[in-house]
Amino acid sequence: MTEAGDTVHHSGEDICASVQAAATLWSGGIWATGGAINPEKSFWWLIDFEWDARNGQWRFCRKCSAAPEFDLKIPGLYGDIEPLRRLEPDDSERTLGVMLSPLENHKAQEAQLVSKAKEWAEQLWPHLLHKYDVLPLIRTTIMKELEYPMALTTLNAQQWQDIMSPVLQVCLPKSGVCRNFPRSVVFALVDYQGLGVPHPFGKQVYKHLEMILRHMSGGTKTGAYMDSNLQAHQLESGTSFGLLQQDYQNTSILASDTWLKRVWKELESLDMYMAFDSPALSLRCHHDALLIDLFMDLEVDQDDLLWLNWCRMFLQVATVSDITTADGRYIRQCIWNGFRDDTYRTPYNWPRT
C-alpha cells in the first residue's frame, strides 16, 4: 500500500493522518473478507526528504527527524490494535523475494544473493553429475533464481562475480575445469571458445533495458513513474537533453541518486545509448537559452556548475529570460539578491526547497 501527498510541498508529517486512514481502511477490508494482517510480518517506511546543504544533495529523512512520535496502527490477528514496525530508509526487508528499501541497500541484497548461491552450491557438492550436464545446470537453475530481482538491483560486474564465486568453485571442477580458470573465458560465449556461462551482470543490464523499453512503450503505471522521473531529472539538471542522452561525466553531479541514474551510469560504462521522446524544457522567446547549457558551453568546472545549479533550483529558473528584464538587457535585481520572484509564473512543478 502506498499513500502520498498531493504536491511536493506536503511533508511526511502532513500525510500522517491520511496514511493512518488508508491503513485502517485497507486492514478493515481484509478483516471483512475473513483475513487479517500479522503485525509481526508487516512494516512500513515514512519517506520524506531534506536538503543537505553541506553536500548539496537531497537525502532521506531519518525516523528521528520525520514524525518521530507517529505510530501507524492496525488491527492484529485477534482484532487488537497494534503498531507496525517503522523502518529506517536504508533498512531492508525481504518482499516478494527482493530485499527492498527506499534507499537501496546494496549490501543487504548482495548478502542475500550470496547466501542463495552458497546454499545451492552446498546442495550440489555431494552429488555425482555427468560433467557435460553441470554448466547447463547453472543456466537452468541457480541463474534463474539470481535473475529474479535483477530488474531492481544495480550491482556492478565485480559484485555479481563475487556472488557467482561459490557456484563456480563447485561447478567448474565437476565439469572437468580448473576452479581458478580465467573468468573472462568462463563467461565468454561458446562461439568464442568460452564456457558459455552467462555473466549475471550482462543479464542485469538486459533486464534494465527490457524494463525501461517495455513499460515506457506500453503506457503502464510503472512507465508513467519512469517518465515522471526522467522529466524530474531533466528539470533538475536543467539541460536541453533527457537524462539518458546526457554525458554522465558532465552532468551526473547535477542529478539525484535514483534507479534511473544508476542505469544511466551502467549504460555509459558499456558505451550504450538509449533515447526517449520526452518534453523538453521550453524557451520563452527567440535567442533564449537554457542556463545550464550556457554554463557548460563556457566550460564551467564541476564544483562551480553544481553551485550554479543549486542557485538555479532555489530561484526556480531554467532559461536566460527567466532571470532578465523584459528587454533581455539586464539581470533582475531580485536574482542578484538571491530572492525568488513570487510574481513569476513557472510552468514546472519544482522540488521543495
C-alpha positions in Angstrom: 0.0 0.0 0.0 1.3 3.5 -0.9 -0.1 6.8 0.3 1.4 10.1 -0.9 0.9 13.8 -0.6 -0.8 15.8 -3.4 2.2 18.0 -4.1 5.9 18.2 -3.3 5.1 20.7 -0.6 3.4 18.1 1.6 5.9 16.8 4.1 5.8 13.4 5.8 4.1 14.9 8.9 1.4 16.4 6.7 0.2 13.0 5.4 0.3 11.0 8.7 -3.5 11.3 9.2 -4.2 10.1 5.6 -1.7 7.3 6.0 -3.5 6.1 9.1 -6.9 6.4 7.4 -5.7 4.4 4.4 -4.1 1.7 6.6 -7.3 1.4 8.7 -9.4 1.1 5.5 -7.1 -1.5 4.0 -6.9 -3.7 7.1 -10.7 -3.3 7.6 -11.3 -4.6 4.0 -9.0 -7.6 4.7 -10.8 -8.3 8.0 -14.2 -8.1 6.4 -13.3 -10.7 3.8 -12.1 -13.2 6.5 -8.4 -12.3 6.6 -6.1 -10.5 8.9 -2.7 -8.8 8.9 0.0 -10.1 11.1 1.8 -7.1 12.5 4.9 -9.1 13.2 5.3 -9.7 9.5 4.4 -6.2 8.5 6.4 -3.0 8.3 6.4 0.5 6.8 8.5 3.5 5.8 7.7 7.2 6.1 9.5 8.6 3.0 10.4 12.3 3.1 13.5 14.3 2.1 15.6 17.0 3.5 18.2 19.2 1.8 21.8 18.5 2.8 23.4 22.0 2.3 26.9 20.7 3.1 26.9 18.1 0.2 24.3 19.8 -1.9 22.1 16.8 -2.2 18.7 15.6 -1.1 18.7 12.8 1.5 16.1 10.6 3.1 14.8 11.8 6.5 15.6 9.5 9.4 12.9 8.4 11.9 14.2 10.9 14.4 13.5 13.9 12.1 10.2 12.9 10.4 7.2 12.4 12.6 9.1 10.5 15.3 6.1 10.3 17.6 3.7 8.9 14.9 2.8 5.2 15.2 0.9 3.5 12.4 -1.6 1.1 13.9 -3.9 -1.6 12.5 -6.0 -4.4 13.9 -3.9 -7.5 14.5 -4.7 -11.2 14.1 -7.2 -11.1 17.0 -8.6 -7.7 16.4 -6.4 -5.8 18.9 -5.0 -2.5 17.7 -1.2 -2.9 17.3 1.6 -0.7 15.9 3.5 -1.7 12.8 7.3 -1.7 12.7 8.7 1.5 11.2 12.0 1.1 9.4 14.7 3.5 8.5 15.1 4.4 4.8 18.1 2.1 4.4 16.6 -0.8 6.4 15.9 -3.7 4.0 13.2 -6.3 4.3 12.5 -9.2 2.0 9.4 -8.6 0.0 8.4 -10.9 -2.9 11.9 -12.4 -2.9 13.7 -9.0 -3.1 15.4 -7.1 -0.3 13.5 -3.8 -0.7 14.3 -0.4 0.9 13.6 3.2 -0.2 17.4 3.9 0.0 18.7 0.9 -2.0 20.8 -1.3 0.3 23.3 -3.0 -2.0 25.0 -4.9 0.9 21.7 -6.5 2.0 20.8 -7.5 -1.5 24.2 -8.8 -2.3 24.4 -10.8 1.0 21.0 -12.4 0.2 22.2 -13.4 -3.3 25.5 -14.8 -1.9 23.5 -16.8 0.6 21.4 -18.3 -2.2 24.5 -19.1 -4.3 26.2 -20.8 -1.3 23.1 -22.8 -0.4 22.8 -24.0 -4.0 26.5 -24.9 -4.2 26.4 -26.8 -0.9 23.4 -28.9 -2.1 25.1 -29.7 -5.4 28.5 -30.6 -4.0 27.8 -34.1 -2.7 26.0 -35.2 -5.8 27.6 -37.0 -8.8 26.8 -35.5 -12.2 27.9 -36.0 -15.7 30.5 -33.3 -16.4 28.6 -32.2 -19.6 25.5 -31.6 -17.6 27.0 -29.2 -14.9 27.3 -26.0 -16.9 23.8 -26.2 -18.5 22.6 -26.8 -14.9 23.8 -23.4 -13.9 21.8 -21.7 -16.6 18.6 -23.5 -15.8 18.6 -23.5 -12.0 20.7 -21.0 -9.9 20.9 -18.4 -12.7 17.1 -18.2 -12.9 17.0 -17.6 -9.1 19.6 -14.9 -9.4 17.7 -13.3 -12.3 14.5 -12.8 -10.4 15.5 -9.5 -8.6 17.7 -8.1 -11.4 15.1 -5.6 -12.7 15.6 -3.7 -9.4 19.2 -4.4 -8.5 22.1 -2.2 -9.7 25.1 -4.2 -8.6 28.3 -3.9 -10.6 30.1 -6.6 -12.5 32.6 -7.4 -9.7 29.8 -7.8 -7.2 28.0 -10.2 -9.5 31.2 -12.1 -10.0 31.6 -12.4 -6.2 28.0 -13.7 -6.0 28.8 -16.4 -8.6 32.1 -17.4 -7.0 30.6 -20.2 -4.7 28.7 -21.6 -7.7 31.8 -21.7 -9.9 34.0 -23.1 -7.2 31.8 -26.2 -7.1 30.7 -26.5 -10.7 33.9 -25.9 -12.6 35.7 -29.0 -11.0 32.6 -31.1 -11.6 32.6 -30.1 -15.2 36.3 -31.0 -15.6 37.6 -27.5 -15.5 40.0 -25.9 -13.0 38.1 -23.9 -10.4 40.5 -21.0 -11.0 40.0 -20.9 -14.7 40.1 -17.3 -16.1 36.7 -15.8 -15.5 36.8 -14.0 -18.8 36.8 -17.4 -20.6 34.3 -18.9 -18.2 31.8 -16.1 -19.0 32.6 -16.0 -22.8 30.3 -17.4 -25.4 30.9 -20.9 -26.7 31.3 -19.4 -30.2 34.4 -17.5 -28.9 35.9 -20.6 -27.2 34.3 -19.8 -23.9 32.4 -22.0 -21.5 29.1 -20.2 -22.2 28.2 -19.4 -18.5 26.1 -16.2 -18.7 27.6 -13.3 -16.8 24.9 -12.1 -14.3 25.9 -8.5 -14.9 25.0 -8.9 -18.5 21.7 -10.4 -17.5 21.1 -7.4 -15.2 21.7 -4.9 -18.0 19.3 -6.8 -20.3 16.6 -6.8 -17.5 17.1 -3.0 -17.1 16.7 -2.4 -20.8 13.7 -4.6 -21.0 12.1 -2.9 -18.0 12.5 0.6 -19.5 11.5 -0.3 -23.0 8.6 -2.4 -22.1 7.0 -0.1 -19.6 7.8 3.2 -21.3 6.4 2.0 -24.6 3.5 0.1 -23.1 2.0 3.0 -21.2 1.9 1.1 -17.9 1.7 2.7 -14.5 5.4 1.9 -13.9 6.2 3.5 -17.3 4.4 6.7 -16.1 6.5 6.7 -13.0 9.7 6.3 -15.1 8.6 9.1 -17.5 7.9 11.4 -14.5 11.3 10.5 -13.1 13.0 11.3 -16.4 11.3 14.7 -16.6 12.2 15.5 -13.0 15.8 14.7 -13.7 15.7 16.9 -16.8 14.3 19.8 -14.7 16.9 19.1 -12.0 19.8 19.0 -14.5 18.5 22.0 -16.5 19.8 20.8 -19.8 18.1 20.6 -23.3 18.6 16.8 -23.4 16.9 14.0 -21.5 18.8 12.2 -18.7 19.9 9.2 -20.8 21.1 11.4 -23.7 23.5 13.4 -21.5 27.2 12.7 -20.9 27.4 11.0 -17.5 30.8 12.6 -16.7 29.5 16.1 -17.3 26.1 16.2 -15.7 25.7 13.3 -13.3 26.8 15.6 -10.5 23.5 17.6 -11.1 21.2 14.6 -10.7 19.9 13.0 -7.5 20.6 9.3 -6.9 17.8 7.2 -8.4 17.4 3.9 -10.1 17.4 5.6 -13.5 20.6 7.4 -12.7 22.3 4.1 -11.8 21.1 2.6 -15.0 22.4 5.6 -16.9 25.8 5.1 -15.3 25.6 1.4 -16.2 24.8 2.1 -19.8 27.5 4.8 -20.1 30.2 2.4 -18.8 29.2 0.0 -21.6 29.1 2.7 -24.2 25.3 2.0 -24.7 22.8 4.7 -25.7 19.1 4.9 -25.2 16.8 7.8 -26.3 13.2 8.7 -25.4 10.8 11.4 -26.6 10.2 13.4 -23.6 9.0 17.0 -23.2 12.0 19.4 -23.3 12.4 22.5 -21.1 10.7 25.3 -23.0 12.3 28.5 -24.2 10.3 31.7 -23.9 11.5 33.8 -26.8 13.8 33.9 -29.8 17.5 33.7 -28.9 16.6 32.4 -25.4 18.8 29.6 -23.9 18.9 27.3 -21.0 21.2 28.5 -18.3 23.0 25.1 -17.7 23.7 24.8 -21.4 25.3 28.2 -21.4 27.4 27.3 -18.3 28.6 24.1 -19.9 29.4 26.0 -23.2 31.6 28.3 -21.0 33.3 25.2 -19.6 32.5 26.0 -16.0 34.2 23.4 -13.7 32.1 20.8 -11.9 32.1 22.5 -8.5 31.0 25.8 -9.8 28.5 24.2 -12.1 27.0 22.4 -9.0 26.8 25.7 -7.1 25.2 27.5 -10.0 22.6 24.7 -10.3 21.7 24.9 -6.6 21.1 28.7 -7.1 19.0 28.0 -10.2 16.9 25.4 -8.4 16.3 27.7 -5.4 15.3 30.6 -7.7 13.2 28.2 -9.8 14.6 29.4 -13.1 15.7 27.5 -16.2 16.4 30.0 -19.0 18.1 33.3 -19.5 14.7 35.0 -20.0 13.7 33.8 -16.5 16.4 35.9 -14.8 16.4 39.0 -17.1 14.3 42.1 -17.6 11.7 42.1 -20.3 14.1 43.6 -22.9 16.7 41.0 -22.0 19.4 43.6 -21.3 19.8 43.3 -17.5 19.6 40.6 -14.8 16.8 41.4 -12.4 17.8 42.8 -9.0 15.9 40.0 -7.1 18.1 37.4 -8.9 21.3 39.2 -7.9 20.0 39.4 -4.3 19.1 35.7 -4.3 15.4 36.2 -3.8 12.8 34.1 -5.6 10.3 36.3 -7.6 6.9 35.2 -6.4 5.2 37.1 -9.2 6.9 34.9 -11.8 4.7 32.1 -13.2 6.7 29.0 -13.7 5.3 26.1 -15.9 7.1 23.5 -13.8 6.4 21.7 -10.5 9.8 22.4 -8.8 11.2 20.3 -6.0 10.7 21.6 -2.5 13.5 24.0 -1.4 
